[in-house]
Amino acid sequence: MKIYTFRFEQKMPVTMETAWDFFSSPFNLAHITPSLGFKIVSDLKTDQKMYPGILIAYTVAPLLGIKMDWLTEITHITEHEYFIDEQRFGPFALWHHQHHFKEIDHGIEMKDILTYAIPYGYVGRIANGITVKSKIQKIFTYREKKINEIFGTYKDI
């Protein structure tokens, strides 16, 4: 199984409390994710915050509009520092997504480290090169734009 790593960084002109409050809500993920048929189907309350062990079920349609079930678990949380989500069932052979938060001058720096693998061996490697890698990049580019719209653009002062 070929394992891929994707890293992404974004600065936001907000307090840690504001950033953490936003990103620790599973429902806010839908606001910063391009459509892809992404929908939370878990029976969660809209004010539900993440906690270690919470399972979040989604439907996604990443290819040709074909709906797929996706189940992730929040495995680790240190409030105002990081959380990790891992796929338990879904389209990837491996999905391990770290979200790190750090206070910086005039805001927050958020770092994502995504480690993933595609099933189906050699065919999965080809799929990653042709479509999956670029779709992941587009998701994070879209997310960056939406976060800037929500919180404003960070400017080094």
C-alpha positions as protocol buffer text, in pm:
chain_id: "A"
residue {
  index: 1
  type: MET
  ca { x: 0 y: 0 z: 0 }
}
residue {
  index: 2
  type: LYS
  ca { x: 144 y: 336 z: -106 }
}
residue {
  index: 3
  type: ILE
  ca { x: 100 y: 605 z: 161 }
}
residue {
  index: 4
  type: TYR
  ca { x: 78 y: 974 z: 71 }
}
residue {
  index: 5
  type: THR
  ca { x: 121 y: 1280 z: 292 }
}
residue {
  index: 6
  type: PHE
  ca { x: -27 y: 1622 z: 227 }
}
residue {
  index: 7
  type: ARG
  ca { x: 62 y: 1928 z: 436 }
}
residue {
  index: 8
  type: PHE
  ca { x: -125 y: 2254 z: 446 }
}
residue {
  index: 9
  type: GLU
  ca { x: -83 y: 2573 z: 652 }
}
residue {
  index: 10
  type: GLN
  ca { x: -310 y: 2871 z: 693 }
}
residue {
  index: 11
  type: LYS
  ca { x: -298 y: 3176 z: 917 }
}
residue {
  index: 12
  type: MET
  ca { x: -613 y: 3339 z: 1050 }
}
residue {
  index: 13
  type: PRO
  ca { x: -656 y: 3679 z: 1219 }
}
residue {
  index: 14
  type: VAL
  ca { x: -860 y: 3539 z: 1509 }
}
residue {
  index: 15
  type: THR
  ca { x: -814 y: 3433 z: 1869 }
}
residue {
  index: 16
  type: MET
  ca { x: -747 y: 3074 z: 1964 }
}
residue {
  index: 17
  type: GLU
  ca { x: -1089 y: 3058 z: 2128 }
}
residue {
  index: 18
  type: THR
  ca { x: -1262 y: 3167 z: 1805 }
}
residue {
  index: 19
  type: ALA
  ca { x: -1062 y: 2925 z: 1589 }
}
residue {
  index: 20
  type: TRP
  ca { x: -1108 y: 2632 z: 1826 }
}
residue {
  index: 21
  type: ASP
  ca { x: -1479 y: 2698 z: 1868 }
}
residue {
  index: 22
  type: PHE
  ca { x: -1527 y: 2694 z: 1490 }
}
residue {
  index: 23
  type: PHE
  ca { x: -1309 y: 2394 z: 1402 }
}
residue {
  index: 24
  type: SER
  ca { x: -1423 y: 2177 z: 1693 }
}
residue {
  index: 25
  type: SER
  ca { x: -1779 y: 2174 z: 1558 }
}
residue {
  index: 26
  type: PRO
  ca { x: -1837 y: 1889 z: 1311 }
}
residue {
  index: 27
  type: PHE
  ca { x: -2107 y: 2094 z: 1137 }
}
residue {
  index: 28
  type: ASN
  ca { x: -1866 y: 2370 z: 1040 }
}
residue {
  index: 29
  type: LEU
  ca { x: -1677 y: 2123 z: 823 }
}
residue {
  index: 30
  type: ALA
  ca { x: -1964 y: 2142 z: 573 }
}
residue {
  index: 31
  type: HIS
  ca { x: -1915 y: 2521 z: 547 }
}
residue {
  index: 32
  type: ILE
  ca { x: -1553 y: 2489 z: 438 }
}
residue {
  index: 33
  type: THR
  ca { x: -1576 y: 2179 z: 216 }
}
residue {
  index: 34
  type: PRO
  ca { x: -1664 y: 2197 z: -153 }
}
residue {
  index: 35
  type: SER
  ca { x: -1988 y: 2019 z: -231 }
}
residue {
  index: 36
  type: LEU
  ca { x: -1873 y: 1666 z: -328 }
}
residue {
  index: 37
  type: GLY
  ca { x: -2213 y: 1560 z: -197 }
}
residue {
  index: 38
  type: PHE
  ca { x: -2076 y: 1609 z: 155 }
}
residue {
  index: 39
  type: LYS
  ca { x: -2343 y: 1568 z: 422 }
}
residue {
  index: 40
  type: ILE
  ca { x: -2327 y: 1476 z: 790 }
}
residue {
  index: 41
  type: VAL
  ca { x: -2574 y: 1196 z: 859 }
}
residue {
  index: 42
  type: SER
  ca { x: -2484 y: 1131 z: 1224 }
}
residue {
  index: 43
  type: ASP
  ca { x: -2748 y: 1215 z: 1480 }
}
residue {
  index: 44
  type: LEU
  ca { x: -2555 y: 1507 z: 1630 }
}
residue {
  index: 45
  type: LYS
  ca { x: -2687 y: 1827 z: 1779 }
}
residue {
  index: 46
  type: THR
  ca { x: -2582 y: 2142 z: 1593 }
}
residue {
  index: 47
  type: ASP
  ca { x: -2398 y: 2268 z: 1902 }
}
residue {
  index: 48
  type: GLN
  ca { x: -2216 y: 1933 z: 1946 }
}
residue {
  index: 49
  type: LYS
  ca { x: -1842 y: 1971 z: 2001 }
}
residue {
  index: 50
  type: MET
  ca { x: -1592 y: 1700 z: 1919 }
}
residue {
  index: 51
  type: TYR
  ca { x: -1452 y: 1472 z: 2185 }
}
residue {
  index: 52
  type: PRO
  ca { x: -1220 y: 1171 z: 2168 }
}
residue {
  index: 53
  type: GLY
  ca { x: -1417 y: 872 z: 2045 }
}
residue {
  index: 54
  type: ILE
  ca { x: -1697 y: 1061 z: 1871 }
}
residue {
  index: 55
  type: LEU
  ca { x: -1797 y: 893 z: 1547 }
}
residue {
  index: 56
  type: ILE
  ca { x: -1911 y: 1117 z: 1262 }
}
residue {
  index: 57
  type: ALA
  ca { x: -2091 y: 961 z: 966 }
}
residue {
  index: 58
  type: TYR
  ca { x: -2111 y: 1136 z: 631 }
}
residue {
  index: 59
  type: THR
  ca { x: -2221 y: 1072 z: 278 }
}
residue {
  index: 60
  type: VAL
  ca { x: -1987 y: 1193 z: 6 }
}
residue {
  index: 61
  type: ALA
  ca { x: -1992 y: 1173 z: -372 }
}
residue {
  index: 62
  type: PRO
  ca { x: -1629 y: 1225 z: -473 }
}
residue {
  index: 63
  type: LEU
  ca { x: -1648 y: 1058 z: -816 }
}
residue {
  index: 64
  type: LEU
  ca { x: -1919 y: 1087 z: -1080 }
}
residue {
  index: 65
  type: GLY
  ca { x: -2181 y: 1179 z: -819 }
}
residue {
  index: 66
  type: ILE
  ca { x: -2177 y: 824 z: -677 }
}
residue {
  index: 67
  type: LYS
  ca { x: -2270 y: 842 z: -308 }
}
residue {
  index: 68
  type: MET
  ca { x: -2048 y: 668 z: -56 }
}
residue {
  index: 69
  type: ASP
  ca { x: -2067 y: 632 z: 320 }
}
residue {
  index: 70
  type: TRP
  ca { x: -1778 y: 765 z: 525 }
}
residue {
  index: 71
  type: LEU
  ca { x: -1727 y: 718 z: 898 }
}
residue {
  index: 72
  type: THR
  ca { x: -1455 y: 902 z: 1089 }
}
residue {
  index: 73
  type: GLU
  ca { x: -1356 y: 894 z: 1453 }
}
residue {
  index: 74
  type: ILE
  ca { x: -1199 y: 1179 z: 1645 }
}
residue {
  index: 75
  type: THR
  ca { x: -921 y: 983 z: 1812 }
}
residue {
  index: 76
  type: HIS
  ca { x: -723 y: 1252 z: 1994 }
}
residue {
  index: 77
  type: ILE
  ca { x: -791 y: 1603 z: 2117 }
}
residue {
  index: 78
  type: THR
  ca { x: -586 y: 1847 z: 2318 }
}
residue {
  index: 79
  type: GLU
  ca { x: -802 y: 2157 z: 2341 }
}
residue {
  index: 80
  type: HIS
  ca { x: -657 y: 2464 z: 2171 }
}
residue {
  index: 81
  type: GLU
  ca { x: -369 y: 2256 z: 2032 }
}
residue {
  index: 82
  type: TYR
  ca { x: -480 y: 1975 z: 1800 }
}
residue {
  index: 83
  type: PHE
  ca { x: -725 y: 1705 z: 1709 }
}
residue {
  index: 84
  type: ILE
  ca { x: -700 y: 1398 z: 1488 }
}
residue {
  index: 85
  type: ASP
  ca { x: -968 y: 1235 z: 1276 }
}
residue {
  index: 86
  type: GLU
  ca { x: -926 y: 886 z: 1135 }
}
residue {
  index: 87
  type: GLN
  ca { x: -1142 y: 703 z: 886 }
}
residue {
  index: 88
  type: ARG
  ca { x: -1312 y: 392 z: 1023 }
}
residue {
  index: 89
  type: PHE
  ca { x: -1504 y: 316 z: 705 }
}
residue {
  index: 90
  type: GLY
  ca { x: -1501 y: 487 z: 368 }
}
residue {
  index: 91
  type: PRO
  ca { x: -1334 y: 548 z: 35 }
}
residue {
  index: 92
  type: PHE
  ca { x: -972 y: 540 z: 154 }
}
residue {
  index: 93
  type: ALA
  ca { x: -754 y: 250 z: 261 }
}
residue {
  index: 94
  type: LEU
  ca { x: -606 y: 491 z: 520 }
}
residue {
  index: 95
  type: TRP
  ca { x: -710 y: 838 z: 635 }
}
residue {
  index: 96
  type: HIS
  ca { x: -531 y: 1004 z: 927 }
}
residue {
  index: 97
  type: HIS
  ca { x: -582 y: 1381 z: 947 }
}
residue {
  index: 98
  type: GLN
  ca { x: -405 y: 1593 z: 1207 }
}
residue {
  index: 99
  type: HIS
  ca { x: -526 y: 1951 z: 1271 }
}
residue {
  index: 100
  type: HIS
  ca { x: -277 y: 2163 z: 1470 }
}
residue {
  index: 101
  type: PHE
  ca { x: -338 y: 2513 z: 1607 }
}
residue {
  index: 102
  type: LYS
  ca { x: -77 y: 2758 z: 1736 }
}
residue {
  index: 103
  type: GLU
  ca { x: -104 y: 3117 z: 1851 }
}
residue {
  index: 104
  type: ILE
  ca { x: 107 y: 3358 z: 1648 }
}
residue {
  index: 105
  type: ASP
  ca { x: 132 y: 3737 z: 1639 }
}
residue {
  index: 106
  type: HIS
  ca { x: -211 y: 3874 z: 1552 }
}
residue {
  index: 107
  type: GLY
  ca { x: -381 y: 3538 z: 1509 }
}
residue {
  index: 108
  type: ILE
  ca { x: -363 y: 3162 z: 1473 }
}
residue {
  index: 109
  type: GLU
  ca { x: -162 y: 2932 z: 1251 }
}
residue {
  index: 110
  type: MET
  ca { x: -341 y: 2613 z: 1156 }
}
residue {
  index: 111
  type: LYS
  ca { x: -143 y: 2321 z: 1016 }
}
residue {
  index: 112
  type: ASP
  ca { x: -296 y: 2011 z: 863 }
}
residue {
  index: 113
  type: ILE
  ca { x: -107 y: 1690 z: 808 }
}
residue {
  index: 114
  type: LEU
  ca { x: -307 y: 1441 z: 606 }
}
residue {
  index: 115
  type: THR
  ca { x: -178 y: 1088 z: 563 }
}
residue {
  index: 116
  type: TYR
  ca { x: -382 y: 874 z: 327 }
}
residue {
  index: 117
  type: ALA
  ca { x: -374 y: 568 z: 105 }
}
residue {
  index: 118
  type: ILE
  ca { x: -594 y: 460 z: -184 }
}
residue {
  index: 119
  type: PRO
  ca { x: -718 y: 101 z: -204 }
}
residue {
  index: 120
  type: TYR
  ca { x: -670 y: -126 z: -506 }
}
residue {
  index: 121
  type: GLY
  ca { x: -290 y: -133 z: -522 }
}
residue {
  index: 122
  type: TYR
  ca { x: -146 y: -19 z: -853 }
}
residue {
  index: 123
  type: VAL
  ca { x: -486 y: 103 z: -978 }
}
residue {
  index: 124
  type: GLY
  ca { x: -514 y: 315 z: -662 }
}
residue {
  index: 125
  type: ARG
  ca { x: -172 y: 467 z: -731 }
}
residue {
  index: 126
  type: ILE
  ca { x: -281 y: 561 z: -1081 }
}
residue {
  index: 127
  type: ALA
  ca { x: -608 y: 706 z: -945 }
}
residue {
  index: 128
  type: ASN
  ca { x: -412 y: 915 z: -694 }
}
residue {
  index: 129
  type: GLY
  ca { x: -193 y: 1056 z: -971 }
}
residue {
  index: 130
  type: ILE
  ca { x: -483 y: 1124 z: -1206 }
}
residue {
  index: 131
  type: THR
  ca { x: -753 y: 1254 z: -973 }
}
residue {
  index: 132
  type: VAL
  ca { x: -733 y: 1199 z: -596 }
}
residue {
  index: 133
  type: LYS
  ca { x: -425 y: 1411 z: -526 }
}
residue {
  index: 134
  type: SER
  ca { x: -562 y: 1705 z: -725 }
}
residue {
  index: 135
  type: LYS
  ca { x: -907 y: 1673 z: -559 }
}
residue {
  index: 136
  type: ILE
  ca { x: -745 y: 1687 z: -214 }
}
residue {
  index: 137
  type: GLN
  ca { x: -548 y: 1995 z: -320 }
}
residue {
  index: 138
  type: LYS
  ca { x: -869 y: 2157 z: -449 }
}
residue {
  index: 139
  type: ILE
  ca { x: -1048 y: 2081 z: -121 }
}
residue {
  index: 140
  type: PHE
  ca { x: -778 y: 2260 z: 78 }
}
residue {
  index: 141
  type: THR
  ca { x: -763 y: 2551 z: -169 }
}
residue {
  index: 142
  type: TYR
  ca { x: -1141 y: 2588 z: -139 }
}
residue {
  index: 143
  type: ARG
  ca { x: -1116 y: 2563 z: 239 }
}
residue {
  index: 144
  type: GLU
  ca { x: -851 y: 2837 z: 248 }
}
residue {
  index: 145
  type: LYS
  ca { x: -1078 y: 3069 z: 48 }
}
residue {
  index: 146
  type: LYS
  ca { x: -1382 y: 2996 z: 269 }
}
residue {
  index: 147
  type: ILE
  ca { x: -1185 y: 3047 z: 592 }
}
residue {
  index: 148
  type: ASN
  ca { x: -1061 y: 3382 z: 459 }
}
residue {
  index: 149
  type: GLU
  ca { x: -1422 y: 3477 z: 383 }
}
residue {
  index: 150
  type: ILE
  ca { x: -1535 y: 3376 z: 733 }
}
residue {
  index: 151
  type: PHE
  ca { x: -1246 y: 3516 z: 940 }
}
residue {
  index: 152
  type: GLY
  ca { x: -1071 y: 3761 z: 707 }
}
residue {
  index: 153
  type: THR
  ca { x: -729 y: 3735 z: 552 }
}
residue {
  index: 154
  type: TYR
  ca { x: -428 y: 3723 z: 781 }
}
residue {
  index: 155
  type: LYS
  ca { x: -172 y: 3994 z: 718 }
}
residue {
  index: 156
  type: ASP
  ca { x: 174 y: 3989 z: 875 }
}
residue {
  index: 157
  type: ILE
  ca { x: 210 y: 4318 z: 1061 }
}
